[in-house]
Amino acid sequence: MVTRTEMVSWLRESWVKALVAVGLLGVFFGNQGFRSLVRNWIELRGLSREIAALEEENSRTAAQLKELRESDSALEREARRVGFIKPGETEYRFEPPKK
């Protein structure tokens, strides 16, 4: 059987633990600084992913630019893709088929 002093001691310890827990929750979630820190950390993760994607795109573009500078056939292929023709060539245009 539990004595009265043990019960009072247990209740006092429980109240202290509960107050400490509530205090910590108040510090973490009621504090603008902590919420701002979490928000900034989430934004940092997103920006890091975006930077990685842009660096990858930059590498691909640099490789494509190098190929265009070093290869005449690559340059001609891109020029034809955007619609350029050589002097003296005849350009034929076809209408798309009607459905």
C-alpha positions as CSV (number, residue, x, y, z in Angstrom):
1,M,0.0,0.0,0.0
2,V,1.2,3.5,-0.8
3,T,1.6,5.8,2.1
4,R,0.5,9.4,2.1
5,T,4.0,10.8,2.0
6,E,4.9,8.6,-1.0
7,M,1.7,9.8,-2.7
8,V,2.5,13.5,-2.0
9,S,6.1,13.0,-3.2
10,W,4.9,11.3,-6.4
11,L,2.4,14.1,-7.1
12,R,5.0,16.8,-6.4
13,E,7.4,15.1,-8.9
14,S,4.7,14.7,-11.5
15,W,3.7,18.3,-11.2
16,V,7.3,19.4,-11.6
17,K,7.8,17.2,-14.6
18,A,4.6,18.5,-16.2
19,L,5.6,22.1,-15.6
20,V,9.0,21.5,-17.1
21,A,7.4,19.8,-20.1
22,V,4.9,22.7,-20.6
23,G,7.7,25.2,-20.2
24,L,9.9,23.5,-22.8
25,L,7.0,23.3,-25.2
26,G,6.3,27.0,-24.6
27,V,9.9,27.8,-25.3
28,F,10.1,25.8,-28.5
29,F,6.7,26.5,-30.0
30,G,5.9,29.9,-28.5
31,N,9.3,31.4,-29.3
32,Q,9.5,33.2,-32.6
33,G,13.2,32.6,-32.9
34,F,12.8,28.8,-32.8
35,R,9.9,28.9,-35.4
36,S,12.0,31.2,-37.5
37,L,15.0,28.8,-37.2
38,V,12.8,25.8,-38.4
39,R,11.3,27.9,-41.2
40,N,14.8,29.0,-42.4
41,W,16.1,25.4,-42.2
42,I,13.2,24.2,-44.4
43,E,13.9,27.0,-46.9
44,L,17.6,26.2,-46.9
45,R,16.8,22.6,-47.9
46,G,14.6,23.7,-50.7
47,L,17.2,26.2,-52.0
48,S,19.9,23.6,-51.8
49,R,17.9,21.3,-54.0
50,E,17.2,24.2,-56.4
51,I,20.9,25.1,-56.6
52,A,21.8,21.4,-57.3
53,A,19.3,21.3,-60.2
54,L,20.6,24.6,-61.6
55,E,24.2,23.4,-61.4
56,E,23.3,20.3,-63.3
57,E,21.5,22.3,-65.9
58,N,24.5,24.6,-66.1
59,S,26.8,21.6,-66.7
60,R,24.6,20.4,-69.5
61,T,24.5,23.8,-71.1
62,A,28.2,24.2,-70.9
63,A,28.7,20.8,-72.5
64,Q,26.3,21.7,-75.3
65,L,28.1,25.0,-75.9
66,K,31.5,23.3,-76.0
67,E,30.1,20.8,-78.6
68,L,28.7,23.7,-80.7
69,R,32.0,25.5,-80.6
70,E,34.1,22.5,-81.5
71,S,31.8,20.7,-84.0
72,D,30.5,22.1,-87.3
73,S,28.0,19.4,-87.6
74,A,26.5,20.1,-84.2
75,L,26.3,23.8,-85.1
76,E,24.6,23.0,-88.4
77,R,22.2,20.6,-86.6
78,E,21.1,23.4,-84.2
79,A,20.9,26.0,-86.9
80,R,18.6,23.7,-88.9
81,R,16.5,23.0,-85.8
82,V,15.7,26.7,-85.4
83,G,15.0,27.1,-89.1
84,F,18.1,28.5,-90.7
85,I,19.0,27.5,-94.3
86,K,22.2,27.7,-96.2
87,P,22.6,30.4,-98.9
88,G,21.3,29.0,-102.2
89,E,19.0,26.3,-100.6
90,T,15.3,26.3,-101.2
91,E,13.1,25.9,-98.2
92,Y,10.0,23.8,-98.5
93,R,7.2,24.2,-96.0
94,F,4.3,21.8,-95.7
95,E,1.1,22.4,-94.0
96,P,0.3,20.0,-91.2
97,P,-2.3,17.3,-92.2
98,K,-5.9,18.2,-91.4
99,K,-7.8,15.8,-89.2
